[in-house]
Amino acid sequence: VQRDHWLEKGHTDEYADAMGSLLNTFKHIIKDLRTGTVGESIEVRFDLQDDDGRSVTTDHDEVLMPYWRELANALIHWSEYHAGEESLQVIVDRVATPDAVL
């Protein structure tokens, strides 16, 4: 997803940068799940604060759905091929998750 996508939707440069970081986080988590190198937990976190220092939650955007689908597939793969008796804590923080994601 290009940075301009977020800017064209009226978001700030900071929001666009934070979305870029979020997408990179998705990619790294998916890789770690598929290769079995994930630790005890994974965390999908949107890291942005407003001018008052309050945490900002992402808006859901349909362009994120392929990332959510790939994460779900990677979790299934990890469960089938790498988990053994291990469990995995999944944390989603400040990321809008509509019913289609859950």
DSSP file (Angstrom, degrees, kcal/mol; ACC not computed):
  #  RESIDUE AA STRUCTURE BP1 BP2  ACC     N-H-->O    O-->H-N    N-H-->O    O-->H-N    TCO  KAPPA ALPHA  PHI   PSI    X-CA   Y-CA   Z-CA
    1    1 A V              0   0    0      0, 0.0     2,-0.1     0, 0.0    22,-0.1   0.000 360.0 360.0 360.0 124.4    0.0    0.0    0.0
    2    2 A Q    >>  -     0   0    0      1,-0.1     3,-1.3     2,-0.0     4,-0.6  -0.408 360.0-123.2 -73.3 148.0    1.5    3.3   -1.1
    3    3 A R  H >> S+     0   0    0      1,-0.3     4,-1.5     2,-0.2     3,-0.9   0.854 110.3  65.0 -56.0 -38.2    1.9    6.1    1.4
    4    4 A D  H 3> S+     0   0    0      1,-0.2     4,-3.0     2,-0.2    -1,-0.3   0.780  87.6  70.2 -59.5 -27.8   -0.1    8.3   -0.9
    5    5 A H  H <> S+     0   0    0     -3,-1.3     4,-0.8     1,-0.2    -1,-0.2   0.927 103.5  41.2 -55.2 -45.9   -3.2    6.1   -0.3
    6    6 A W  H <<>S+     0   0    0     -3,-0.9     5,-2.1    -4,-0.6    -1,-0.2   0.865 114.5  51.2 -72.3 -37.1   -3.4    7.3    3.3
    7    7 A L  H ><5S+     0   0    0     -4,-1.5     3,-1.8     1,-0.2    -2,-0.2   0.896 106.3  54.5 -67.4 -39.5   -2.7   10.9    2.4
    8    8 A E  H 3<5S+     0   0    0     -4,-3.0    -1,-0.2     1,-0.3    -2,-0.2   0.751 102.3  59.0 -65.6 -23.4   -5.4   10.9   -0.3
    9    9 A K  T 3<5S-     0   0    0     -4,-0.8    -1,-0.3    -5,-0.2    -2,-0.2   0.396 126.9-101.3 -84.9   3.3   -7.9    9.8    2.3
   10   10 A G  T < 5S+     0   0    0     -3,-1.8    -3,-0.2     1,-0.3    -2,-0.1   0.558  75.6 140.3  92.9   8.6   -7.1   12.9    4.3
   11   11 A H      < -     0   0    0     -5,-2.1    -1,-0.3     1,-0.1     2,-0.0  -0.416  52.4-104.5 -82.6 162.4   -4.7   11.5    6.9
   12   12 A T     >  -     0   0    0     -2,-0.1     4,-2.4     1,-0.1     5,-0.2  -0.261  28.3-106.7 -78.8 167.9   -1.6   13.2    8.1
   13   13 A D  H  > S+     0   0    0      1,-0.2     4,-2.5     2,-0.2     5,-0.2   0.890 122.6  54.2 -58.8 -40.1    2.0   12.4    7.2
   14   14 A E  H  > S+     0   0    0      2,-0.2     4,-2.5     1,-0.2    -1,-0.2   0.900 107.5  49.1 -63.8 -40.9    2.4   10.9   10.7
   15   15 A Y  H  > S+     0   0    0      2,-0.2     4,-2.6     1,-0.2    -1,-0.2   0.935 111.0  50.2 -62.8 -46.1   -0.6    8.6   10.2
   16   16 A A  H  X S+     0   0    0     -4,-2.4     4,-2.1     1,-0.2    -2,-0.2   0.902 111.6  48.5 -60.0 -41.6    0.8    7.5    6.8
   17   17 A D  H  X S+     0   0    0     -4,-2.5     4,-2.1     2,-0.2    -1,-0.2   0.914 111.1  50.0 -64.2 -42.7    4.2    6.8    8.3
   18   18 A A  H  X S+     0   0    0     -4,-2.5     4,-2.3     1,-0.2    29,-0.3   0.865 109.4  51.7 -65.2 -36.0    2.6    4.8   11.2
   19   19 A M  H  X S+     0   0    0     -4,-2.6     4,-2.6     2,-0.2    -1,-0.2   0.896 107.0  53.6 -66.9 -38.8    0.5    2.8    8.6
   20   20 A G  H  X S+     0   0    0     -4,-2.1     4,-1.9     1,-0.2    -2,-0.2   0.917 110.3  47.1 -59.6 -42.3    3.8    2.0    6.8
   21   21 A S  H  X S+     0   0    0     -4,-2.1     4,-2.2     2,-0.2    -2,-0.2   0.900 110.3  53.0 -64.8 -41.1    5.2    0.7   10.0
   22   22 A L  H  X S+     0   0    0     -4,-2.3     4,-2.3     1,-0.2    -2,-0.2   0.922 108.8  49.0 -61.0 -44.2    2.1   -1.3   10.7
   23   23 A L  H  X S+     0   0    0     -4,-2.6     4,-2.1     1,-0.2    -1,-0.2   0.880 110.0  51.5 -65.4 -37.2    2.3   -3.0    7.3
   24   24 A N  H  X S+     0   0    0     -4,-1.9     4,-2.4     2,-0.2    -1,-0.2   0.882 107.7  53.6 -64.3 -37.6    5.9   -3.8    7.9
   25   25 A T  H  X S+     0   0    0     -4,-2.2     4,-2.7     2,-0.2     5,-0.2   0.930 106.8  51.5 -61.7 -45.5    5.0   -5.3   11.2
   26   26 A F  H  X S+     0   0    0     -4,-2.3     4,-2.7     1,-0.2     5,-0.2   0.947 110.3  49.4 -53.9 -49.6    2.4   -7.5    9.4
   27   27 A K  H  X S+     0   0    0     -4,-2.1     4,-2.1     1,-0.2    -2,-0.2   0.899 112.5  46.4 -60.0 -43.6    5.1   -8.7    7.0
   28   28 A H  H  X S+     0   0    0     -4,-2.4     4,-2.6     2,-0.2    -1,-0.2   0.908 113.4  48.5 -67.2 -42.4    7.6   -9.5    9.7
   29   29 A I  H  X S+     0   0    0     -4,-2.7     4,-2.7     2,-0.2     5,-0.2   0.931 111.2  50.3 -63.4 -44.8    5.0  -11.4   11.8
   30   30 A I  H  X S+     0   0    0     -4,-2.7     4,-2.4    -5,-0.2    -2,-0.2   0.918 111.9  48.1 -60.1 -44.4    3.8  -13.4    8.8
   31   31 A K  H  X S+     0   0    0     -4,-2.1     4,-2.2    -5,-0.2     6,-0.2   0.937 112.3  48.7 -60.7 -47.3    7.4  -14.4    7.9
   32   32 A D  H  X>S+     0   0    0     -4,-2.6     5,-1.8     1,-0.2     6,-1.0   0.883 111.9  49.3 -63.2 -38.7    8.1  -15.4   11.5
   33   33 A L  H  <5S+     0   0    0     -4,-2.7     3,-0.4     1,-0.2    -1,-0.2   0.923 112.7  47.0 -64.4 -44.0    5.0  -17.5   11.7
   34   34 A R  H  <5S+     0   0    0     -4,-2.4    -2,-0.2     1,-0.2    -1,-0.2   0.836 116.8  42.8 -69.6 -32.2    5.7  -19.2    8.5
   35   35 A T  H  <5S-     0   0    0     -4,-2.2    -1,-0.2    -5,-0.2    -2,-0.2   0.518 109.1-120.9 -92.1  -4.8    9.3  -20.0    9.3
   36   36 A G  T  <5S+     0   0    0     -4,-0.8    -3,-0.2    -3,-0.4    -4,-0.1   0.696  79.9 118.6  76.7  18.7    8.5  -21.0   12.9
   37   37 A T      < +     0   0    0     -5,-1.8    -4,-0.2    -6,-0.2    -5,-0.1   0.269  37.1 121.2-101.8  11.2   10.7  -18.3   14.4
   38   38 A V        -     0   0    0     -6,-1.0     4,-0.1     1,-0.1    -9,-0.0  -0.410  55.1-136.2 -72.8 150.4    8.0  -16.4   16.3
   39   39 A G        -     0   0    0      2,-0.4    -1,-0.1    -2,-0.1     3,-0.1   0.278  47.2 -63.8 -83.4-145.9    8.4  -16.1   20.0
   40   40 A E  S    S+     0   0    0      1,-0.1    49,-2.4    48,-0.1     2,-0.3   0.642 115.9  20.4 -81.8 -15.3    5.7  -16.5   22.7
   41   41 A S  E     -a   89   0A   0     47,-0.2    -2,-0.4     2,-0.0     2,-0.4  -0.986  59.8-149.6-149.8 158.1    3.6  -13.6   21.4
   42   42 A I  E     -a   90   0A   0     47,-2.8    49,-2.6    -2,-0.3     2,-0.4  -0.962  13.8-158.6-125.5 149.2    2.9  -11.5   18.4
   43   43 A E  E     -a   91   0A   0     -2,-0.4     2,-0.8    47,-0.2    49,-0.2  -0.957  11.5-169.0-136.5 117.5    1.8   -7.9   18.5
   44   44 A V  E     +a   92   0A   0     47,-3.2    49,-2.8    -2,-0.4     2,-0.4  -0.898  30.1 169.0-100.6 104.1    0.0   -6.0   15.8
   45   45 A R  E     -a   93   0A   0     -2,-0.8     2,-0.7    47,-0.2    49,-0.2  -0.963  35.4-145.7-128.7 133.6    0.1   -2.4   17.1
   46   46 A F        -     0   0    0     47,-2.1     2,-0.9    -2,-0.4    10,-0.1  -0.874  21.7-159.8 -92.8 119.5   -0.6    0.9   15.5
   47   47 A D        +     0   0    0     -2,-0.7     2,-0.3   -29,-0.3   -26,-0.1  -0.770  38.6 118.2-111.8  89.5    1.8    3.3   17.1
   48   48 A L        -     0   0    0     -2,-0.9     8,-2.8     8,-0.4     2,-0.4  -0.989  38.0-161.1-150.4 140.5    0.7    6.9   16.8
   49   49 A Q  B     -B   55   0B   0     -2,-0.3     6,-0.2     6,-0.2    -2,-0.0  -0.935  18.4-127.7-121.4 147.6   -0.3    9.6   19.2
   50   50 A D    >   -     0   0    0      4,-2.9     3,-2.1    -2,-0.4     6,-0.0  -0.171  44.5 -83.6 -80.9-176.9   -2.3   12.8   18.6
   51   51 A D  T 3  S+     0   0    0      1,-0.3    -1,-0.1     2,-0.1    -2,-0.0   0.725 130.7  54.0 -62.9 -21.6   -1.2   16.3   19.5
   52   52 A D  T 3  S-     0   0    0      2,-0.1    -1,-0.3     3,-0.0     3,-0.1   0.369 121.0-106.0 -93.4   4.1   -2.4   15.8   23.1
   53   53 A G  S <  S+     0   0    0     -3,-2.1     2,-0.3     1,-0.3    -2,-0.1   0.565  74.2 139.5  84.5   8.1   -0.4   12.6   23.5
   54   54 A R        -     0   0    0      1,-0.1    -4,-2.9    -5,-0.0    -1,-0.3  -0.638  59.3-104.7 -86.4 144.5   -3.4   10.2   23.3
   55   55 A S  B     -B   49   0B   0     -2,-0.3     2,-0.4    -6,-0.2    -6,-0.2  -0.409  32.3-140.9 -66.9 140.6   -3.0    7.0   21.4
   56   56 A V        -     0   0    0     -8,-2.8     2,-0.4   -10,-0.1    -8,-0.4  -0.848   6.2-144.7-104.1 138.5   -4.7    7.0   17.9
   57   57 A T        -     0   0    0     -2,-0.4    38,-0.2   -10,-0.1    37,-0.1  -0.842  25.2-112.8-100.6 140.8   -6.6    3.9   16.6
   58   58 A T        -     0   0    0     36,-2.1    38,-0.4    -2,-0.4     2,-0.3  -0.281  22.9-121.6 -65.7 153.7   -6.4    3.1   12.9
   59   59 A D        -     0   0    0     36,-0.1     2,-0.3    37,-0.1    -1,-0.1  -0.707  34.8-108.3 -83.0 148.4   -9.5    3.4   10.7
   60   60 A H        -     0   0    0     -2,-0.3     2,-0.4    35,-0.1    37,-0.1  -0.594  39.9-175.6 -75.8 144.8  -10.3    0.1    8.9
   61   61 A D    >   -     0   0    0     -2,-0.3     3,-2.4    35,-0.2     4,-0.3  -0.996  33.0-129.4-141.2 136.4   -9.5    0.2    5.2
   62   62 A E  G >  S+     0   0    0     -2,-0.4     3,-1.5     1,-0.3    -1,-0.1   0.758 104.6  71.4 -58.3 -25.2  -10.3   -2.5    2.7
   63   63 A V  G 3  S+     0   0    0      1,-0.3     4,-0.3     2,-0.1    -1,-0.3   0.684  92.2  60.0 -66.4 -14.2   -6.7   -2.4    1.5
   64   64 A L  G X> S+     0   0    0     -3,-2.4     4,-2.0     1,-0.2     3,-0.8   0.654  80.0  87.4 -83.9 -16.1   -5.7   -4.0    4.8
   65   65 A M  H <> S+     0   0    0     -3,-1.5     4,-2.8    -4,-0.3     5,-0.2   0.862  83.1  54.7 -57.9 -40.3   -7.8   -7.1    4.2
   66   66 A P  H 3> S+     0   0    0      0, 0.0     4,-2.3     0, 0.0    -1,-0.3   0.876 108.8  50.5 -60.7 -33.1   -5.1   -9.0    2.3
   67   67 A Y  H <> S+     0   0    0     -3,-0.8     4,-2.3    -4,-0.3    -2,-0.2   0.920 111.1  47.4 -67.9 -43.6   -2.8   -8.5    5.2
   68   68 A W  H  X S+     0   0    0     -4,-2.0     4,-2.5     2,-0.2    -1,-0.2   0.911 112.9  49.3 -63.1 -42.0   -5.4   -9.8    7.7
   69   69 A R  H  X S+     0   0    0     -4,-2.8     4,-2.6     1,-0.2    -2,-0.2   0.926 111.8  47.9 -63.2 -44.2   -6.0  -12.8    5.5
   70   70 A E  H  X S+     0   0    0     -4,-2.3     4,-2.4    -5,-0.2    -1,-0.2   0.882 110.7  51.6 -65.7 -37.6   -2.3  -13.6    5.2
   71   71 A L  H  X S+     0   0    0     -4,-2.3     4,-2.4     2,-0.2    -1,-0.2   0.929 110.2  49.2 -62.4 -45.1   -1.9  -13.2    8.9
   72   72 A A  H  X S+     0   0    0     -4,-2.5     4,-2.1     1,-0.2    -2,-0.2   0.922 112.3  47.8 -60.7 -44.3   -4.7  -15.6    9.5
   73   73 A N  H  X S+     0   0    0     -4,-2.6     4,-2.5     1,-0.2    -1,-0.2   0.890 111.3  50.8 -63.4 -39.4   -3.2  -18.1    7.0
   74   74 A A  H  X S+     0   0    0     -4,-2.4     4,-2.8     2,-0.2    -1,-0.2   0.872 108.1  52.6 -67.3 -36.8    0.2  -17.8    8.7
   75   75 A L  H  X S+     0   0    0     -4,-2.4     4,-2.5     2,-0.2    -2,-0.2   0.912 110.5  47.8 -63.6 -41.9   -1.4  -18.4   12.1
   76   76 A I  H  X S+     0   0    0     -4,-2.1     4,-2.3     2,-0.2    -2,-0.2   0.933 111.9  49.9 -62.9 -45.6   -3.0  -21.6   10.8
   77   77 A H  H  X S+     0   0    0     -4,-2.5     4,-2.7     1,-0.2     5,-0.4   0.933 111.3  48.6 -58.4 -47.7    0.4  -22.6    9.2
   78   78 A W  H  X>S+     0   0    0     -4,-2.8     4,-2.4     1,-0.2     5,-2.1   0.918 111.1  51.0 -58.8 -44.6    2.2  -22.0   12.5
   79   79 A S  H  <5S+     0   0    0     -4,-2.5     5,-0.3     1,-0.2    -1,-0.2   0.883 116.2  40.6 -60.9 -39.7   -0.4  -24.0   14.4
   80   80 A E  H  <5S+     0   0    0     -4,-2.3    -2,-0.2    -5,-0.1    -1,-0.2   0.846 130.9  20.3 -78.9 -35.4   -0.1  -27.0   12.1
   81   81 A Y  H  <5S+     0   0    0     -4,-2.7    -3,-0.2    -5,-0.2    -2,-0.2   0.644 132.5  22.0-114.7 -17.6    3.6  -27.1   11.5
   82   82 A H  T  <5S+     0   0    0     -4,-2.4    -3,-0.2    -5,-0.4     4,-0.1   0.631  97.7  78.4-126.5 -20.0    5.4  -25.3   14.3
   83   83 A A    > < +     0   0    0     -5,-2.1     3,-2.8     1,-0.2     2,-0.3   0.891  50.3 164.0 -68.4 -42.3    3.3  -25.0   17.4
   84   84 A G  T 3  S-     0   0    0     -5,-0.3    -1,-0.2     1,-0.3    -2,-0.1  -0.461  83.2 -22.9  57.6-123.5    3.7  -28.5   18.9
   85   85 A E  T 3  S+     0   0    0     -2,-0.3    -1,-0.3     2,-0.1    -2,-0.1   0.369 116.0 111.4 -95.5   2.2    2.5  -28.0   22.5
   86   86 A E    <   -     0   0    0     -3,-2.8     2,-0.3    -4,-0.1    -4,-0.0  -0.371  53.4-151.1 -77.6 153.7    3.2  -24.3   22.5
   87   87 A S        -     0   0    0     -2,-0.1     2,-0.4   -47,-0.0    -2,-0.1  -0.819   7.7-142.0-117.2 165.3    0.6  -21.6   22.5
   88   88 A L        -     0   0    0     -2,-0.3     2,-0.5     2,-0.0   -47,-0.2  -0.991   5.4-140.9-133.5 127.2    0.8  -18.1   21.1
   89   89 A Q  E     -a   41   0A   0    -49,-2.4   -47,-2.8    -2,-0.4     2,-0.5  -0.768  18.0-160.7 -86.6 128.2   -0.5  -14.8   22.5
   90   90 A V  E     -a   42   0A   0     -2,-0.5     2,-0.5   -49,-0.2   -47,-0.2  -0.954   7.3-172.2-113.9 119.7   -1.9  -12.6   19.8
   91   91 A I  E     -a   43   0A   0    -49,-2.6   -47,-3.2    -2,-0.5     2,-0.5  -0.950   8.8-175.7-115.3 125.6   -2.2   -8.9   20.7
   92   92 A V  E     -a   44   0A   0     -2,-0.5     2,-0.5   -49,-0.2   -47,-0.2  -0.978  15.1-176.8-119.1 115.7   -4.0   -6.4   18.4
   93   93 A D  E     -a   45   0A   0    -49,-2.8   -47,-2.1    -2,-0.5     3,-0.1  -0.958  59.9 -13.2-126.1 123.7   -3.7   -2.9   19.8
   94   94 A R  S    S+     0   0    0     -2,-0.5   -36,-2.1     1,-0.2     2,-0.5   0.812  96.5 123.3  60.6  35.2   -5.2    0.3   18.4
   95   95 A V        -     0   0    0    -38,-0.2    -1,-0.2   -51,-0.1     2,-0.1  -0.989  66.4-120.8-126.2 121.7   -6.1   -1.3   15.1
   96   96 A A        -     0   0    0     -2,-0.5   -35,-0.2   -38,-0.4   -37,-0.1  -0.408  29.8-172.0 -61.3 128.6   -9.7   -1.3   13.9
   97   97 A T        -     0   0    0     -2,-0.1     5,-0.1   -37,-0.1    -1,-0.1  -0.802   3.2-166.0-128.2  89.6  -10.9   -4.9   13.5
   98   98 A P    >>  -     0   0    0      0, 0.0     3,-2.1     0, 0.0     4,-1.6  -0.166  43.4 -90.2 -67.6 169.6  -14.3   -5.1   11.8
   99   99 A D  T 34 S+     0   0    0      1,-0.3    -2,-0.0     2,-0.2     0, 0.0   0.822 125.1  63.8 -51.5 -36.4  -16.2   -8.4   11.9
  100  100 A A  T 34 S+     0   0    0      1,-0.2    -1,-0.3     2,-0.2    -3,-0.0   0.791 106.4  45.0 -62.0 -26.6  -14.7   -9.5    8.6
  101  101 A V  T <4        0   0    0     -3,-2.1    -1,-0.2     1,-0.2    -2,-0.2   0.873 360.0 360.0 -82.5 -40.2  -11.3   -9.5   10.3
  102  102 A L     <        0   0    0     -4,-1.6    -1,-0.2    -5,-0.1    -2,-0.2   0.496 360.0 360.0 -72.7 360.0  -12.4  -11.3   13.5
